[in-house]
Amino acid sequence: MANTKSAAKRARQTTRRTAINKRSLTAVKNQLKNVRDALKGGSKDKAKAAAASFFSTVDKAVKAGRLHSNAADRHKSRLNSALAKLA
């Protein structure tokens, strides 16, 4: 339990931010899973659509500071190369 008002406020902020961060990163992971499943399925159209959705989600996470830009770029690069191999 917090000893001061400011510590209590910081604890409230932390729980709120943790929930927001977790929601955002879970969305990124789920989108990544969808793209990988689409790539395994072999349908290029589905994979491209899933990748576009994933890129949007990742870019939003980077913009909000929830994911490092280098990590996002690495994911996007690997998925683009996997899409190219699918053709």
C-alpha positions as CSV (number, residue, x, y, z in Angstrom):
1,M,0.0,0.0,0.0
2,A,1.2,3.5,-0.8
3,N,2.4,5.7,2.0
4,T,1.7,9.1,0.3
5,K,-1.0,10.5,-1.9
6,S,1.5,10.8,-4.8
7,A,2.6,7.2,-4.4
8,A,-1.0,6.1,-4.5
9,K,-1.6,8.2,-7.7
10,R,1.5,6.7,-9.3
11,A,0.2,3.2,-8.4
12,R,-3.1,4.0,-10.1
13,Q,-1.4,5.3,-13.2
14,T,0.8,2.3,-13.4
15,T,-2.0,-0.1,-13.3
16,R,-3.9,1.9,-16.0
17,R,-0.8,2.1,-18.2
18,T,0.0,-1.5,-17.8
19,A,-3.5,-2.5,-19.0
20,I,-3.2,-0.2,-22.0
21,N,0.3,-1.5,-22.9
22,K,-0.8,-5.1,-22.5
23,R,-3.8,-4.6,-24.7
24,S,-1.7,-3.0,-27.4
25,L,1.1,-5.6,-27.4
26,T,-1.5,-8.4,-27.3
27,A,-3.0,-7.0,-30.5
28,V,0.4,-6.9,-32.1
29,K,1.1,-10.5,-31.2
30,N,-2.4,-11.7,-32.4
31,Q,-1.9,-9.9,-35.7
32,L,1.5,-11.4,-36.1
33,K,0.0,-14.9,-35.5
34,N,-2.7,-14.2,-38.1
35,V,-0.1,-13.2,-40.7
36,R,2.0,-16.3,-40.0
37,D,-1.1,-18.5,-40.3
38,A,-2.0,-16.9,-43.6
39,L,1.6,-17.5,-44.8
40,K,1.4,-21.1,-43.9
41,G,-2.0,-21.3,-45.7
42,G,-0.3,-20.3,-48.9
43,S,-2.9,-17.8,-50.1
44,K,-1.0,-14.7,-51.2
45,D,-4.1,-12.5,-51.1
46,K,-5.0,-13.4,-47.5
47,A,-1.4,-13.1,-46.4
48,K,-1.1,-9.6,-48.0
49,A,-4.3,-8.5,-46.3
50,A,-3.2,-9.8,-42.9
51,A,0.3,-8.2,-43.4
52,A,-1.3,-4.8,-44.1
53,S,-3.4,-5.1,-41.0
54,F,-0.3,-6.1,-39.0
55,F,1.8,-3.3,-40.3
56,S,-0.9,-0.8,-39.3
57,T,-1.2,-2.3,-35.8
58,V,2.6,-2.3,-35.4
59,D,3.0,1.3,-36.6
60,K,0.3,2.4,-34.1
61,A,2.2,0.6,-31.3
62,V,5.4,2.3,-32.3
63,K,3.8,5.7,-32.5
64,A,2.4,5.3,-29.0
65,G,5.8,4.2,-27.7
66,R,4.7,0.7,-26.8
67,L,7.0,-1.1,-29.2
68,H,10.5,-0.1,-30.3
69,S,10.8,1.1,-33.8
70,N,13.7,-1.3,-34.6
71,A,11.6,-4.3,-33.4
72,A,8.8,-3.2,-35.6
73,D,11.1,-2.7,-38.6
74,R,12.5,-6.2,-38.0
75,H,9.1,-7.8,-38.0
76,K,8.0,-5.9,-41.1
77,S,11.2,-6.8,-43.0
78,R,10.9,-10.5,-42.2
79,L,7.3,-10.6,-43.1
80,N,7.9,-8.8,-46.4
81,S,10.6,-11.3,-47.3
82,A,8.3,-14.2,-46.4
83,L,5.6,-12.7,-48.6
84,A,8.1,-12.4,-51.5
85,K,9.0,-16.1,-51.1
86,L,5.3,-17.0,-51.2
87,A,5.0,-15.7,-54.8
